[in-house]
């Protein structure tokens, strides 16, 4: 803590970023509204009239009970070295004397604002309640050992605390207005956002608990939409340049799977859909709460009345996440998706169109029909839910479990899909980037499985490009086998991919009780929290990827997309064990 005033600029800004993150750790038992300063706050500073929101404002931030918020995050993260109180946290991060910690009222509302600078970068100002603004100014700017000079700006009402050379760091901009200490990453942010954060936001009444970010219609349709569009255009321009360079080096040939143009075709439609939602959205709300050892970050968007946006929301198929619990206990990463029959057919058609654009003249009309037929058969055969899991240990590999609408169509589509790998349009690009591939199909009988098993053995001989990219020469030139198995049991498709997929498929088929995720209390609780609201779920056990204690290995973090009525939402949830495993990984640098 004593070194708080001597750290480098990058370290200081990192601490400021950490503080902003800490303010988005929710609290349990928070009041359900933002209130006027608590009775312990001094009224020594006169209230100034509110000012309007600045142009380019993106979000208003509110933390109703910052003390509980910080204690909840600290306890959940399990890092004893973190400051014990909210006041100590602010004093440490902002480079203030530790005696100032008691000046903060950790029961009163903390507010903040985010806006877009002219450069396209976000500006952030946060404001914490103090018991007496005038006393804080006097404490920091008077006396022989004062670290700051106090400079009053009558126009804005801000009193800037300017660091004295050699006595305090100038990496964080500080100001006092009324009984609030404002802090930001730059003078520009304080100039543009400080008066609004310090004079207006504390008057707002906000329902809810934890940390709340309110994004207005104008911000989504204006600055946020502009930011996403600008970033996408920059990425697109860079990929276009790289694509032209690749074409020139290769005689102007059509791009394939390794070229930047492939990325453009794959991402363009998705970015366009996102921009359509943002351009017509009527607002959004982001909250983060920590209750009973579970921290949840959630964003919910009001899509407005746009037909395109409403069609996208209606296309989300929310449902039960319990299929995740059928995966083997050694699964470390699981993904579940849900879809409607109409959405699957639409996806097959759009994927066919994208592949045709990507391969252009490489793909003949006859082969394009084969692509369409394979994807359409899979779309008809698949059911509403599908789960993919990654297993570590023995056995290891990738497993698949999905419901079926038409088992025969699914089987035919799967076989046809692997058959596409033998078409020249696919085989040549794969040969260049992966190597020569042979595809061998067969039917097998596996001990312990009651049904016939379909098998595809893919053998890849590494290409010269792959071997040349390995200067150490350790990459083997021998063919690499990839074993793909699938079968249908009781109307459910089971599949496995590994160097030897047989034990993996048997594990998937026979796992029950404690040998599945259902036997993990953390996994079961994570699925219960999701209920029947999610259309897409990614679940991971972070502790399983680290040297860990057994309790850490069982923690489950989930990222889910779903909808509530007509409002889409995105939610990240960390239980205590998964959060501590992530903190441990960050500390270990893994």
N, C-alpha and C positions, 0 to 999 in steps of 0.2 A: 504493500500500500504506500510505503514511503517513497517508492520510486514512481508514483503516479504522475509526477510533474516532469519526469525526465525521459519518458519513453519516446520512441520515434514516432513520426507522423503516421506511418502506416499502422503501427501498433495502436496508437490512440484512436484512429478511425475504426480500427477493428473492434476496440472496446465500445465505441459508440454504436456500431452495428449490433454488437452483442446486447447492449442495453435496449435498443429498439426491439430486438428479438425477445428479450426477457419480458418486455411489456406486453407481448402477445401470448403470455402463458396465463390461462384463465384462472379463476379462483372459485373455491367452493364456499357457499354461504354468502356470496356477495349480495349487496342490496340490489333490488331489481330496478333501480333507476339512478340516474346521476343527480346528486343533490347539491345544494349550496354547501360551501365549506363547513366542516364540522364545528361544533361549539368551541373546540380548542384552538381554532384558527383566529389569529388576531385581526381585528378590523382597523388596524392602524393605518392601512393604506386605503386611500379613497378609490372607489370604483369609477372606472372610465366608461364612457358610452361605447356600445358595441360598434364594430365596423363590418362592412359587407365582406363576403368571401372574395378572395383575389381571383382574377381571371386565371384559368388553368388549374384550379383546385381539383384534385383527384379524389381525396378521401378525408373525412373527419374521423379522428381516433378518440376513443373513450375507454378509460380503465376506472371503473367505479370504486374499487377498493384495492389500490396498488400494493399495500402492505401484505394483504392476504394473497394476492396474486404472486408476489415474489416468493413468499414463504412456501406456497404450494409448489411452484416450479423447483425451488431449491430442494425441498424434501423429496419430490418425485425423482429428480435427477440424481440424488444421492451423492452430491459432491460437497463434502464438508468444508472445503476451503473457500467456497463462495461466501460473500458477505452475508451475515445473518439477518440483517434488516434492510428494508427498502431504502432508508436513509443512508446506511453505510454503503449500499450499492451505488447510489447516486454520487455520494462524496468521493468514492474510490474511482469510479469511471470518469467523473468530470474533473478530477484533479483538485478537489477542494480539501481543506483541512478536515480531518475526521471528526473534529468537534462540531462541524456543521451538520452532521448527520441528524442530530436532534431537532434541527430547524424544520425538517420536513414533516408534514402531516400525512402519514401513510394511510389514513382513513378517508381522506378527501380525494375527489376526482382528479385524475391525471388526464390531460387532453393532448391532442396533437393534430397536426395537419400535414398532408402530402400534396404537393403540386408539381407541375411540370415546368422545368426551366426552359428558357429559349433554346438551349443546346439540346433539349430532348432528355436531359437527365432529371430524375426525381429529386425534389428538395423536401426535407423533412424537418419539422420543428415540433418539439415536445415541451409540455408545460406541466411542472409539478407544483402542488400547493405547498407553501411554507407558512409558518405560524405568523411571521411578520416580515413583509418585504423590506421595509425601511431598516429593521434590525439586521437582516441578512446583508444588505448593502453596506451598512456601517461595519459589520463584522469583517467583511472581506476587503474593504477599501480604505480603512483608516488605521492609523498606528504605524510604528516603525517597521513592522514585519508584514504589512499588508501586501497581498499578492496581486491585487487588481487595482486599477483606477476606475472610478465610477463616472460615467459620462451620460448625462441626461439628454434625451431627444424630446423636446416638448411637442413636436409634431406628432410623433407616434405614441408618446407616453412611455417609451422604453428607456430604461437606464442600463446602458451597456456596461458590462464588467470586462474591461480590457486588461489582458494579462501583462504584468510588468516583466520586462526582459530578465530572464534568469530566475524568476520567482514562481512562474506558473506557465503552463503550456498554452500556446495560442491555437492549438489544433481544434478545440471545441469553442464555438461561439456561445457566450452566455449573456443573458439579459434578465432584468427583473421588471415586472409590471404589476402593480397592485401587490397582492400577496402570492405571486406566482413566479417561479424561476423557470425561464425558458432556455432551452439548449438545442443547438443544431450543429450540422457539419460545416456550415459556412456562413459568412456575413450576408451573402446573397439570399440564402434561405431565411435568415432572420429578418432582413429588410422586407421581404415580400410576404412572409407568412406570420412573422412575430406578432404584429398588432391583432390580426384575426384570431390567432391561437390564444393570446393573452387577454383579449377584451371581449371575445364573443362566445367561444366554445363552452366555457364553464357555465353559461346560462342555459344551455340546451338540456332538455330532459330526454334521456335515452332509456328505453325499456330493455331489459335483458341483463345478463351478468357476464362476467369474464371480460375479455377485451373485445371491443366492438369497433369495427370500421364500417362506416356508412359511405357508400359510393353513389352519388346522385346520377339521375338520368343524363344530365348534361355532361358529367365527367366520363361516363361510359361511351356516350356517343361522340364526345369531343376528345379530350386528352388521351384516355385509355385506348380508344379506337385508333387515334393518330399514332400513338406509340407502337402498338402492335403492327400497324401498317408500315410504319417507318422501319422497324426492325426487320420485318419480313422483306421489304424492298431492298434493304442493305444486304441481307443474306442472299436474296435472289440475284442481285447484281454481281456479287462475288462469285456465285456459282456459275452465272452466265460467262464471266470472264474465264474461269477455270475450264468451262466446257469448250469455249472457242479455242483455248490453248491446246486442249486434248485433241480436238478435231484436226487442228493444223498438224500436230505431231503424228497423227494416224491417217493422214491423207483424206480428211474430211468425212470419215465413215460415221455411220449412225451410232449414237451412244448406246452403251450396254450397261449391265448391272453395276459396273464400277465407276461410271462417269457421273459428274455432277448433274447433268441433265436428268438422270434417273431420280435423283433426290428432288429436283424441281417438280417433276410430274407426280411424285408420290405425296409431296407436301402441299402443293398448290390448292387442291380442292379442300383440304382440311383447314388451311388458313382462311380461305374464302368463306367457309362455313362459320368459322369463329368470328370473322369480321362482320358477317351478316347478323349474327346474334348480338354483338356489341353495338352495331350501328342502330339497332332497333330496340335495345333493352331499355327498360324503364327504371333501372337501378339495381344495386346489389348490396349485399350485407355480408361481411366477413366477421366471424366470431371465433374466439379461442378460449376454451375453458379447461380447467383441470379439476376433476372431481373423483374422489375415491381412488386416487392413483392412476387415473386415465386422463390423458391430455388429448383434446380434440380440436383441430383447426377445420373450420367449415366455411365454405363460400356458397351463397345462394343467390341466384340471378332471377330477376323478374324480366322475362323475355319480351314483354310488350305484346303488341298485336300483329307483328309481322307474320305473314303466312309462312315464309321460309323458316323463321325461328320456331314458330309453333309446330310446323311439320317435323322439325328436328327433335323437339321435345317429345312429341307424340311417338316418334320412332324409338325412344328409349324404352326398353322393356324391363321394368323394375320387378324384382321377385326375390325368392328365397336364396340365401347364401349358404344353406346347409350342405350342398354338394361338396364344398371345400372340406368338410369334416370327414369325407370318405377317403381322402388322400392318405398314403402311408405316413407313419409318425416321423420318418426321417426326411420328410419334405421340408425344404428351407425357403422355397419361393413358390407361391401358388397364384394363379390368375384364373378368375372366373368371369365369363361373359354371358350375357343373356341377350336374346334377340327374338324378333317375331319372324314368321315365315316370309312376310312381305319384305322385311328388312334384309333377310338373308338373300332373297332373290335380287333385290336392288343392289346389294353388295357384290353379288356374283357378276352382275351386268357392269357395274362401275369398275370392278377389278379387271374384267376382260377389256374394257375400253382403255384403261391405263396401260395394261400390258401391250395392247396393240399400238398405242402411241409410243411407248418406250422402245419397242423393237422395230417399229416402222416397217421398212421393206424387208427386214430379216424374216418377218412372220408372213407367210403366205395366207391367202384367204382360207384355204382348206385347213391349215394349221390353226388359224384364228377360231374356226368353228370347233376344233378339238378343245381349245382352251375354254371356250364358252360352254361346251357340253360337259366337261369335267367339273367346272365350277358350279354349273347349274345342278348337276346330279348331287353334288355335295350339299348344296343349299336345300334341295328337296329332301335329302336323307337325314340331315341333322335335325335335332330337336331344339328346344328353346334355351337349354343351358349347356355349357361346356367348360371343363376345368382342365388346366394344364399345370403340372407340378414339376419342380426340379428337385431331385433327390441327391444328397451327398452321403458318402459312406459306402457301405457294401450291401446291396448294389447301388450304383449311382447312374444317373441319366435323366431323361425326361419322360413323363407319363402323361397320358390323356384319358379323360373320362367324360363322356358326353351322352346326353339323352338323344334318342332317335325318333324321327317321324316315319322314316321308311328305311329299314335296315338294308334292303337290297340296293336301293338307290345310293345309300352311303357307301356300301362296299364297292359298287361300280365306279362311283366318283373318286374314291380313294385310289383305286387301281389306275384309273385314267389320269389322275393327277401325277402319279409317279411316271406314267408313260410319257408325259410331256417332256420329261428330262431327256428323252432320246430324240426329240425333234431338233433339227439343226439350229433353229432360232434360239433355243435354250442351250444346246450342247456346246456351241462354239464359245459364247461368252463365259460359260462355266469352265470350259477347258482352259481359257486364258487366265482366269483369276483363281480357280480352285485346282483344276487339273483334269486329266482324262477320267471320265466317270463311266462305269458300267452299271447297269441296272438288271438285277436278276430277281424274278418273281417266282414264288412257290407257295405251297400250302404245307403246314406242319401240324403235327400233333404234339402237344406239350404236356408232360406229366403234371398232374395236379389241376389241369384246366379241363372243364367238361366240354368245351366247344372247339371247333376247328379254328386254327390260327392262320391268318394270312401273313405272308412274309415278303418283304422287299429287302434285298441285300444290295446296298450301294457301296461300290468300291471306287475310291478316288486315288489316283496316282498324282502326287503333288506336281503342280505345274512349275516350269522354269522360273516364272515370275515369283512364286511363293518361295522357292529355294533360293533365288537370287536376293530376296529381301531378308534373308537370314545370314548376316555376315559371320556369325559364329560357326555356321556349318553344322549345327546340331539337329536341324530338322531332317527327319528321315525321308529318304526318297522312295521308300517302300510303299506300296498301296495301303490306304487307310480304310478299313471296313466300317460301315455304319449299318447297324441292324435295325430294321423297322418292323414291328409286329403289331397286329391289331386283331381283335375278335369281338364278337357280340354276345353278351350274356344278359338274358332277361330284358331285352330291349334297350340295353346300354352298351355303347361302344367303349372298349378299353384298348389303349394303345401304349406302346413303349418304344423309345429310341435310345440306343446305346451301342457301344462296341459289341456287347453281348446283351441283347434285350430280353432274353428268356427269363432270367431270374427277376428282372425288373417287372415284367408283365405278371409273373406269378405273385410277386409281392403285392402289386396293385390289386389283383383279383382276389387274393385270399386274406388281405389285411382286414381285421375287425377289432372292435373294442380298443384296448390300450395300444394296439399296433397302428392306429390311425390318429388323425388330428382330433377326432372326437374324444380320445383319451387324454388330451391336454386341456386342463382347465382354462388356460389362457386363450387357446384357440377357440374353445367352445364359447367363452365369454365374448371374444371378438366377433364371432358369427352372430351371437345373440344380439349384440349391439346393433349390427347391421339390419337385423330383422328381414323384412320383405321389401326393402326400399331401394336396393342397389341394382343397377344394370351392369356395372363393371366393378370388379374388385381385384386388387393386387395385394397379397398378404405375404409378409416376410418375417422370418425369425432372425433378427440381426445378431443375437448372441451366438447362433450356430455358425456364424462366419468368423468368430473371434475365439481366441483362447478364453474360456469362460467357465463360470460356475454353472452347475446344472440349472439353477433357477433362471439365470440369464438366458440360457438356451431356449427356455420355454416361452419367453416373451414374444408377442405377436403384434406387429404394426400393420395397419391396413390403410390403403388408399382406395377410395370408392367414389364412383359416379352414379348418381341416381336422380330421382325427381320426386318432388312433393307436390301433388296436384299438377299444376302447369309450370312449376318452378324447378329448373334443374339445379342440382347442388353437387359440390365436390368436397370430400371430407378426408382428412388425414387424421388417424387415431393412433396414439402411442400408449401402450400400457406401461406401468412402472418398470417392468423388466426390460422391455424393448428400448425405452428411453435411456435407461442406465447403460444398456449395452452400446447404444449409439454414442453416448457420452464417453464411455470407456474407449471405444474405437477412435473417437476424435482425439482423446488424450494420447493414445498409443500411436496415432498417425496411421491407422489402418482403415 
